[in-house]
Amino acid sequence: MPTTTNPGARVREPVGTGPYRIDEWSQGRFLRLKRYPGYWGKAPEYAAAKYVWRAEGSVRAAMVTNGEARGPRPLS
């Protein structure tokens, strides 16, 4: 983060040089990343990744049981 950023503030403008960029973000629900074509290093294997948050353990367990939550796999 830039040195001018208030360390106590909630930062909503990510800064970085990684292989992915934020595509869609619904705070507290999910974060979808897309491969960044201008990345300087080796392109990541997956074109996109989606992280989903669920507060309740029983809901997370049901997602795994129903096939909604899995390990790494290509997204459509």
N, C-alpha and C positions, 0 to 999 in steps of 0.2 A: 504494500500500500504506500502511497505517497506520504512523505513525512508530514505533510500539512493535514492529513486526515486525523480527526479527533478519535483517539483510541476508545473513548466511551460511547461513541455514536454507532448506530446501526448502519452499516455500509451496504447500500443497494446498488452500487456501481462497481462490479468486479473489475480488477485490473490483473492482467497476467499474460503469460506468453505460452501457455500450454497448448496441447493438441486439440482441445475442444473449446467451444464457445457455448454460452447459454442460448438455447433456442426458445424455451418457454419455462416460466417459473411461477408457480402458484404457491406462495409461502405457506408452509405447514402442510401442504398436500403433495406436491411433486416438483421435481426439477428435471428438465429434459435438456441434454447436451447434444450438440452436433459436431462432427469432425470439422476442424478449422483447416481449410485448404492452404492457407498461407503459413501454416506451422513450419518452422525451420528444420525440425527433426524428422525422424521416420514417421510416416502416417500411421495412426492407430488402426488396429484390425477392424474395429467396429465403427460404423458410420455414425452411430448415435447411441446414447445411453439414457435411461430414464430411472431416476431414483424416486421411490414412493415412500412417504412417511405415514405410518399408522401408529397411534399412541397405544392402543390396547394390544396386549400380547395375544389374546384369543383371536383378534382380527388378523394379526400377522400370521399366526399359525394356520388359520383357515385359508389365507391367500396361498400359502405353500401347498396345503392339501389339495386345493382346487386348481393348482397350476398357474395361478395368477402371479406368483412371485417365484422367480427362478434365478439361477446363477447366470453368468454371462452368456449371451446369445445375441445374434444379429437382430436388430429391430427393423420393422418394415416402415 
